[in-house]
Amino acid sequence: MDPDGTQLGIKPLPEALAIARQMDLDLVEVAPNANPPVARIMDYGKFKFDEAQRAKESRRKTTSSSIKEMKYRPKIGSGDFDTKTRQVIKFLNDGHKVKITIMFRGREMSHPELGKKILDNVAEQVGPIAKIEASPKLDGRNMIMVLAPDRRAQRRAASPREAGAAVDAGTKGPGPESQVASANGRIGVTPAPAAAATTSEPQES
């Protein structure tokens, strides 16, 4: 088969390899147990990359998310606030929702604005990667707020970092891996080349 999936018919192995080389692509055996075996002309590197991306997306969708909880006090110190908020950010980046709870004690109940200020500060800190799913409200002696991951915002935040990494990588010379790839050529990535070379059976491409 050609890159578009069109049947090219039964071809001897040397002819099939020659066609792949003319297209600057790879000849990959996709159905070795068929009679005759079926091969496809493709960009094998791109195929493996796309396959890995699909597997990653599938794992992301099947990962079960849960609701985590982080508790603050109205008079929490700045150090404890930063530590707890970093953990909230980690939960959100892992795909979990987070319930933020402000715990009031004694006379603190007469100053709910202190709890609201803490929640506003948390929301501001996680703003680039999260959204408020449940706005702050009093629940008995506590004040709660629920945050949820904002996937679009997380992707937007990640894009500049990836672009910067790509620019840094572009300023460096080719590493050992790129030199090996240049020396070996692209046809070297075809699976089971030895088995394919020793068979005298024609292959369908």
C-alpha positions in Angstrom: 0.0 0.0 0.0 1.1 3.5 -0.7 1.0 6.3 2.0 -2.7 7.1 1.0 -3.7 3.4 1.5 -4.0 2.7 -2.2 -3.2 -1.0 -3.1 -0.1 -1.2 -5.4 -0.5 -4.9 -5.9 2.0 -7.8 -5.3 5.6 -6.6 -5.6 8.9 -8.3 -5.1 10.7 -7.0 -2.0 13.5 -5.1 -4.0 10.9 -3.3 -6.1 8.8 -2.4 -3.0 11.9 -1.0 -1.3 12.9 0.9 -4.4 9.4 2.5 -4.5 9.7 3.5 -0.8 13.1 5.1 -1.4 11.9 7.1 -4.4 9.2 8.6 -2.1 11.9 9.1 0.7 9.7 7.0 3.0 9.9 3.7 4.8 8.6 0.2 3.9 6.9 -1.2 6.9 5.4 -4.7 7.2 2.0 -4.4 8.7 0.6 -7.9 8.2 3.5 -10.4 8.3 1.2 -13.4 8.7 -0.9 -12.6 5.6 -0.2 -14.6 2.4 1.5 -12.8 0.8 2.7 -10.5 3.6 1.3 -6.9 3.5 3.6 -3.9 3.7 2.9 -0.2 3.7 4.9 2.8 2.5 4.9 5.4 5.3 6.9 7.8 7.4 7.7 5.4 10.2 9.0 8.1 12.5 5.8 10.1 12.2 3.7 6.9 12.6 5.4 6.1 15.9 5.0 9.6 17.1 1.3 9.7 16.3 0.8 6.3 17.9 2.5 7.5 21.1 0.3 10.7 21.2 -2.9 8.6 20.8 -1.8 6.3 23.6 -1.0 9.3 25.8 -4.4 10.9 25.1 -6.1 7.6 25.8 -4.4 7.3 29.2 -5.3 10.8 30.0 -9.0 10.2 29.3 -9.0 6.9 31.4 -7.3 8.4 34.4 -9.8 8.7 37.1 -9.9 12.1 38.8 -10.9 12.6 42.4 -11.6 15.6 44.6 -8.7 16.5 46.9 -9.1 18.8 49.9 -6.7 21.4 51.2 -7.5 23.1 54.6 -6.4 26.7 55.5 -6.9 28.8 58.7 -8.0 32.4 58.5 -4.7 33.5 60.2 -2.4 31.3 58.2 1.2 32.5 57.8 2.6 33.3 54.4 5.0 30.3 54.4 2.2 27.8 55.2 0.0 29.5 52.6 2.6 29.1 49.9 3.3 25.4 50.8 -0.4 24.5 50.8 -1.0 26.4 47.6 1.8 24.7 45.8 0.2 21.4 46.7 -3.1 22.6 45.3 -1.4 23.5 42.0 0.1 20.0 41.9 -3.3 18.4 42.4 -4.8 20.6 39.6 -2.0 19.7 37.2 -2.6 16.0 37.9 -6.2 16.5 36.8 -7.9 16.5 40.2 -10.5 18.9 41.5 -9.6 20.6 44.8 -11.9 21.6 47.6 -10.5 24.5 49.6 -11.7 24.6 53.1 -11.2 27.6 55.5 -11.7 26.4 59.1 -13.0 29.0 61.6 -12.6 28.6 65.4 -14.3 30.6 68.2 -14.6 34.3 67.5 -13.1 33.8 64.0 -16.7 33.0 62.9 -17.5 36.7 63.2 -15.0 37.6 60.6 -15.9 35.5 57.5 -14.2 38.2 55.3 -10.8 36.8 56.5 -11.7 33.4 55.0 -13.0 35.0 51.8 -9.7 36.8 51.4 -7.7 33.6 51.7 -9.9 31.9 49.1 -9.5 34.9 46.8 -5.7 34.7 47.2 -5.7 31.0 46.4 -7.9 31.5 43.3 -5.6 34.2 42.1 -2.5 32.0 42.5 -4.0 29.1 40.6 -5.8 31.3 38.0 -3.5 30.3 35.0 -4.4 26.6 35.3 -7.8 26.4 37.1 -11.3 27.7 37.2 -13.7 28.1 40.1 -16.3 25.4 40.0 -18.1 26.3 43.2 -17.8 29.8 44.5 -16.9 30.5 48.2 -19.8 29.8 50.6 -20.2 29.2 54.3 -20.8 25.6 55.4 -21.3 25.4 59.1 -18.1 26.6 60.8 -16.2 26.3 57.5 -16.0 28.3 54.2 -15.5 26.2 51.1 -14.6 26.7 47.5 -14.1 24.1 44.7 -11.5 24.4 42.0 -11.3 22.4 38.8 -8.5 22.0 36.2 -8.8 24.3 33.2 -7.3 22.2 30.4 -7.3 24.9 27.8 -5.6 27.3 30.2 -3.0 24.7 31.1 -2.2 24.1 27.4 -1.9 27.8 26.8 0.5 28.1 29.8 2.6 25.2 28.5 2.9 26.4 24.9 5.4 29.3 25.7 7.5 27.0 27.8 7.7 24.4 25.0 8.5 27.1 22.4 11.3 28.4 24.6 12.7 24.9 25.0 12.6 24.4 21.2 14.5 27.7 20.7 17.2 26.6 23.2 17.5 23.2 21.5 17.9 24.9 18.1 20.9 26.8 19.2 22.9 23.6 20.0 24.7 21.5 17.4 23.5 18.0 16.4 23.9 15.4 19.1 25.0 11.8 18.8 21.5 10.6 18.0 21.0 12.9 15.0 24.4 11.8 13.7 23.5 8.2 14.0 20.2 8.7 12.2 22.0 10.5 9.4 24.6 7.7 9.0 22.1 4.9 9.1 19.5 6.4 6.8 15.7 6.1 7.1 15.2 2.6 5.6 17.1 1.2 8.6 14.0 1.7 10.8 11.9 -0.9 8.9 10.9 -3.7 11.3 12.6 -7.2 10.9 14.8 -6.2 7.9 16.8 -9.5 8.1 13.7 -11.7 7.9 12.3 -9.6 5.0 15.6 -9.8 3.1 15.9 -13.6 3.3 12.4 -14.4 2.0 11.8 -15.1 -1.6 8.1 -14.6 -1.4 6.7 -11.5 -3.1 5.1 -8.8 -0.8 1.9 -7.0 -1.3 2.5 -3.2 -0.9 
